């Protein structure tokens, strides 16, 4: 044990004995780190610099400035080399600084090589693993390097941090004053006024089991079982998202209803030829040409987005939850219809089997597999490739599930992302 680690350890053992025991079990030797120098020096882990190598404290002051000066509490995700913590502790109005560890092995390595006694000894500091909280805490600053270096244990909190950091960027295309959005809403207005209200469906399936079917690659593994179940009576209700509709129909599996919200959905995704007697639940951004061609009943709905504010004031329609993906309103519809149990199909939020979507060619519904630069843990605890927005959709679904404990949520596959709050349906998984 190095002298440096011994000094840090004495503080940790005194203040956070349980956390210190966890840290001792971390494998710091698994971290491939090297020192990189410029005007100063820092550590590089797998090519990712932990901090600036020129002026660590100038960088830390810039990062700390993103937190409001008047706040009595601040949260820092990632430990870095302690620079942001030291800068924040200069604030006299700060009563508590909560530091959340995103990579235990990395933090142990830092303790072995760098003296952290000063900020660890500060009475205002509290230290914990990020995973010990189910949700992120505000206001926060997350060290960019450690958002990349977060370990498997803390991956879900990392995903929520990234989602929060990118929130304004992700919402940029939903500007209520956007000419494209205003044009689409105007084009959809007549349909909205003449179509049914989604609230007519609410409470209509009280106590029933409902299958919510997404388009993740794992859906292909369930086609045969879904076909058999579809022919049974009684059976669960089948709710399909728009991009899963065509693959299901091609397999002879007719969904009971379809949900669509994306303005980019076309007749390629929702062919109308066999749509009679299939209700379509939509939002006003949906393509009017696709809506008019649909032969089944149409049910209009809104999300909480401000883009619908003016339309909502004059045309009352029910609301469905949207968290970035069509899977969210499909699940919310199932809950509001009265489902007691929901099983998710194709809700992978990842690219298992090196595919992006079931029955669609690579790249047809978005970036191809070769562009995936991120990961989530699958149902077996292994890393599986994904893209950044999929991680955000996953986080939002998990938040939704946590708010609806009265419903039992199941997943039909271990191939895609592990979804917190769900269990694996034994009828479809080993």
DRENSE-747196 format. One record per residue (C-alpha): residue in one letter; x, y, z. Coordinates in steps of 0.5 Angstrom, whole numbers, padded with zeros to 4 digits, always signed. Layout:
N
aXYZ/...
//
This chain:
430
x+0000+0000+0000/x+0003+0007-0002/x+0004+0012+0003/x-0001+0017-0001/x-0006+0011-0001/x-0005+0010+0006/x-0006+0018+0008/x-0013+0018+0004/x-0015+0011+0007/x-0015+0014+0014/x-0020+0019+0012/x-0024+0015+0008/x-0024+0009+0014/x-0026+0014+0019/x-0031+0018+0015/x-0034+0013+0011/x-0032+0006+0013/x-0037+0002+0009/x-0035+0006+0003/x-0028+0004+0004/x-0029-0003+0005/x-0032-0003-0002/x-0027+0001-0005/x-0022-0004-0002/x-0025-0009-0007/x-0024-0005-0013/x-0019-0007-0018/x-0015-0001-0020/x-0010-0005-0024/x-0015-0006-0029/x-0015+0001-0031/x-0010+0002-0036/x-0007+0009-0034/x-0001+0013-0037/x+0001+0020-0035/x+0001+0025-0040/x+0004+0032-0040/x+0003+0039-0043/x+0004+0045-0039/x+0002+0041-0033/x+0000+0034-0033/x-0006+0029-0032/x-0008+0022-0033/x-0010+0019-0039/x-0015+0012-0039/x-0015+0009-0045/x-0014+0015-0049/x-0019+0019-0045/x-0016+0025-0041/x-0018+0025-0034/x-0017+0033-0034/x-0014+0038-0038/x-0006+0037-0038/x-0005+0044-0039/x-0008+0048-0033/x-0013+0043-0029/x-0015+0049-0024/x-0017+0054-0030/x-0021+0048-0033/x-0024+0046-0026/x-0026+0054-0025/x-0030+0054-0032/x-0033+0047-0030/x-0035+0049-0023/x-0038+0056-0026/x-0044+0052-0029/x-0047+0051-0022/x-0051+0057-0019/x-0047+0061-0014/x-0053+0062-0009/x-0054+0054-0008/x-0053+0051-0002/x-0052+0044-0004/x-0048+0042-0010/x-0047+0035-0013/x-0041+0033-0017/x-0041+0026-0021/x-0034+0023-0022/x-0028+0025-0018/x-0023+0027-0023/x-0017+0029-0019/x-0021+0033-0014/x-0020+0040-0018/x-0027+0041-0018/x-0029+0039-0011/x-0023+0044-0009/x-0026+0050-0013/x-0033+0049-0010/x-0031+0049-0003/x-0028+0056-0004/x-0035+0058-0004/x-0038+0060+0003/x-0045+0059+0001/x-0044+0052+0000/x-0046+0048+0006/x-0046+0041+0003/x-0042+0038-0003/x-0044+0031-0005/x-0039+0027-0009/x-0042+0021-0013/x-0037+0016-0015/x-0038+0014-0023/x-0032+0009-0023/x-0030+0005-0017/x-0023+0002-0019/x-0021+0009-0022/x-0022+0013-0016/x-0018+0007-0012/x-0013+0009-0017/x-0013+0016-0016/x-0013+0015-0009/x-0006+0011-0010/x-0003+0016-0014/x-0005+0023-0012/x-0006+0026-0005/x-0014+0028-0004/x-0014+0029+0004/x-0016+0036+0003/x-0022+0035+0000/x-0024+0029+0003/x-0023+0032+0010/x-0028+0037+0009/x-0034+0037+0013/x-0038+0039+0008/x-0036+0034+0003/x-0041+0027+0003/x-0038+0021-0001/x-0042+0016-0005/x-0043+0011-0011/x-0047+0014-0016/x-0051+0008-0016/x-0053+0008-0009/x-0058+0013-0011/x-0064+0011-0016/x-0064+0018-0019/x-0059+0024-0021/x-0059+0030-0016/x-0059+0037-0018/x-0056+0042-0019/x-0050+0038-0021/x-0044+0038-0025/x-0041+0031-0029/x-0034+0031-0031/x-0034+0029-0038/x-0029+0024-0038/x-0032+0020-0033/x-0038+0020-0037/x-0034+0016-0042/x-0031+0012-0036/x-0037+0010-0032/x-0037+0003-0030/x-0042-0002-0031/x-0045-0001-0024/x-0046+0006-0025/x-0048+0006-0032/x-0055+0007-0031/x-0054+0014-0027/x-0049+0016-0032/x-0054+0015-0038/x-0059+0019-0034/x-0054+0025-0033/x-0052+0025-0040/x-0059+0025-0042/x-0060+0031-0037/x-0054+0035-0040/x-0056+0034-0047/x-0064+0036-0046/x-0064+0042-0049/x-0060+0040-0055/x-0065+0034-0056/x-0071+0039-0056/x-0068+0043-0061/x-0072+0040-0067/x-0079+0041-0063/x-0079+0049-0062/x-0086+0051-0062/x-0085+0057-0067/x-0081+0052-0072/x-0084+0054-0079/x-0084+0046-0081/x-0088+0044-0074/x-0093+0050-0075/x-0094+0048-0082/x-0095+0040-0080/x-0100+0042-0074/x-0104+0046-0079/x-0104+0041-0084/x-0107+0036-0079/x-0112+0040-0075/x-0118+0038-0079/x-0116+0031-0078/x-0115+0032-0071/x-0122+0035-0070/x-0126+0030-0074/x-0122+0024-0071/x-0124+0021-0064/x-0121+0023-0058/x-0116+0018-0055/x-0119+0018-0048/x-0125+0014-0051/x-0120+0008-0050/x-0118+0010-0043/x-0120+0005-0038/x-0123+0000-0043/x-0118-0006-0042/x-0118-0006-0034/x-0114-0012-0031/x-0112-0014-0038/x-0105-0017-0040/x-0103-0012-0046/x-0097-0014-0050/x-0093-0007-0052/x-0089-0009-0059/x-0083-0005-0061/x-0078-0006-0067/x-0072-0008-0063/x-0068-0014-0066/x-0070-0019-0061/x-0077-0018-0063/x-0075-0023-0069/x-0074-0029-0064/x-0082-0028-0062/x-0085-0028-0068/x-0087-0035-0068/x-0090-0035-0061/x-0094-0029-0062/x-0097-0032-0068/x-0099-0038-0064/x-0102-0033-0058/x-0105-0028-0063/x-0110-0034-0065/x-0112-0036-0058/x-0118-0034-0054/x-0118-0030-0049/x-0111-0027-0050/x-0107-0021-0049/x-0108-0014-0053/x-0103-0013-0058/x-0101-0006-0058/x-0096-0004-0064/x-0091+0002-0065/x-0091+0004-0072/x-0085+0001-0074/x-0086-0006-0072/x-0093-0006-0076/x-0090-0008-0082/x-0086-0013-0080/x-0092-0016-0075/x-0096-0016-0081/x-0091-0019-0086/x-0091-0025-0081/x-0099-0026-0080/x-0099-0022-0074/x-0105-0017-0074/x-0104-0012-0068/x-0110-0010-0064/x-0108-0002-0065/x-0102+0002-0067/x-0099+0008-0064/x-0095+0013-0068/x-0092+0020-0066/x-0086+0021-0071/x-0087+0026-0077/x-0082+0022-0081/x-0087+0016-0081/x-0089+0015-0088/x-0093+0009-0092/x-0087+0005-0092/x-0088+0004-0085/x-0095+0004-0084/x-0098+0001-0091/x-0106+0002-0090/x-0108-0004-0095/x-0110-0008-0089/x-0111-0003-0084/x-0119-0004-0083/x-0121-0005-0076/x-0114-0003-0073/x-0115+0003-0069/x-0109+0008-0070/x-0107+0013-0064/x-0103+0019-0066/x-0101+0026-0065/x-0102+0032-0069/x-0094+0032-0072/x-0096+0025-0075/x-0096+0025-0083/x-0103+0027-0085/x-0102+0023-0092/x-0101+0017-0088/x-0107+0019-0083/x-0112+0020-0089/x-0110+0013-0092/x-0111+0009-0085/x-0118+0005-0086/x-0119+0004-0078/x-0121+0008-0073/x-0116+0014-0071/x-0115+0017-0064/x-0112+0023-0063/x-0108+0025-0057/x-0103+0030-0055/x-0096+0030-0051/x-0094+0035-0046/x-0090+0038-0051/x-0091+0046-0051/x-0091+0045-0059/x-0099+0043-0058/x-0100+0049-0053/x-0105+0053-0058/x-0108+0047-0061/x-0110+0044-0054/x-0113+0050-0052/x-0118+0050-0057/x-0119+0042-0059/x-0119+0038-0053/x-0116+0031-0053/x-0113+0026-0048/x-0105+0026-0047/x-0100+0021-0047/x-0093+0021-0044/x-0087+0022-0049/x-0080+0021-0047/x-0077+0021-0054/x-0079+0014-0057/x-0086+0012-0059/x-0085+0006-0054/x-0087+0011-0049/x-0094+0013-0051/x-0095+0006-0053/x-0094+0004-0046/x-0097+0010-0043/x-0103+0008-0047/x-0103+0001-0044/x-0103+0003-0037/x-0109+0008-0038/x-0113+0003-0042/x-0112-0001-0035/x-0107-0006-0036/x-0105-0010-0030/x-0099-0013-0033/x-0095-0011-0039/x-0090-0015-0043/x-0085-0011-0047/x-0083-0014-0054/x-0077-0011-0058/x-0076-0006-0053/x-0068-0007-0054/x-0066+0000-0054/x-0059-0003-0057/x-0057-0007-0062/x-0057-0014-0060/x-0055-0019-0066/x-0051-0014-0069/x-0058-0011-0072/x-0061-0004-0071/x-0069-0007-0072/x-0073-0013-0073/x-0074-0014-0080/x-0071-0007-0083/x-0065-0007-0086/x-0059-0004-0083/x-0059+0004-0083/x-0067+0004-0086/x-0069+0007-0079/x-0063+0011-0077/x-0056+0010-0076/x-0053+0003-0078/x-0049-0001-0073/x-0042+0001-0075/x-0044+0008-0072/x-0045+0005-0065/x-0040+0008-0060/x-0044+0007-0054/x-0046+0001-0049/x-0052-0001-0044/x-0052-0008-0040/x-0056-0013-0043/x-0061-0018-0039/x-0055-0022-0038/x-0050-0017-0035/x-0046-0016-0042/x-0045-0010-0046/x-0049-0009-0052/x-0048-0004-0057/x-0053+0002-0057/x-0053+0009-0059/x-0054+0015-0055/x-0061+0017-0056/x-0063+0010-0054/x-0060+0010-0047/x-0064+0017-0046/x-0070+0013-0048/x-0069+0007-0044/x-0068+0012-0038/x-0074+0015-0039/x-0078+0009-0040/x-0075+0006-0033/x-0077+0013-0030/x-0084+0012-0032/x-0084+0005-0030/x-0082+0007-0023/x-0088+0012-0023/x-0093+0006-0024/x-0092+0001-0019/x-0099-0002-0019/x-0097-0005-0026/x-0093-0011-0027/x-0088-0010-0032/x-0084-0016-0036/x-0079-0016-0041/x-0079-0022-0047/x-0072-0022-0048/x-0065-0022-0045/x-0062-0020-0051/x-0063-0012-0051/x-0062-0007-0045/x-0064-0009-0038/x-0070-0005-0036/x-0070-0003-0029/x-0077-0004-0026/x-0078-0010-0031/x-0078-0018-0030/x-0077-0023-0035/x-0083-0026-0037/x-0082-0034-0036/x-0086-0035-0042/x-0081-0032-0047/x-0074-0032-0043/x-0070-0038-0040/
//
